[in-house]
Amino acid sequence: MTSHPPPRGQRYWLRNVRLVALLLVLWFAVSYGAGILLAPWLNNVRLPGTGFRLGFWMAQQGSMLAFVALIFFYARRMDRIEREEGLDERDEEDAQ
């Protein structure tokens, strides 16, 4: 029995779902791990010039900054995946 490669759209969505799952795991690790689990250990460090404890800062600001960074990473990675799969919207706009 020979296996055929999945259709282009199916492969695109599989790659998209895998990427989203990976980024959600990373976001969970940063927000839950650094903001809650590691907070007592991180609180031994203070941010220079502010006096804030690092564990508090990670719980309040760090997880949000990590989320924004993941959004930018997702956008760039999806642009590349769309180009590789031949689904880039910019190519369609240029053709018109």
JOFENUR-V530240 format. One line per field, one symbol per residue. ss: DSSP state (@ for helix, = for strand, . for the rest). phi: phi as a letter, one per 30 degrees, with the letter a starting at -180 (. if undefined). psi: psi as a letter, one per 40 degrees, with the letter a starting at -180 (. if undefined). A space follows every 10 residues. Layout:
ss = ???
phi = ???
psi = ???
This chain:
ss = .......@@@ @@@@@@@@@@ @@@@@@@@@@ @@@@@@@.@@ @@...=.... ..=@@@@@@@ @@@@@@@@@@ @@@@@@@@@@ @@@@....@@ @@@@@.
phi = .cccddeedd dddddddddd dddddddddd dddddbdced ddddccddic iddddddddc cddddddddd dddedddded ddddcicddd dddddd
psi = hihiiiiddd dddddddddd dddddddddd dddddcdedd ddeehihhed eiiddddddd dddddddddd dddddddddd ddddeffhdd ddddd.
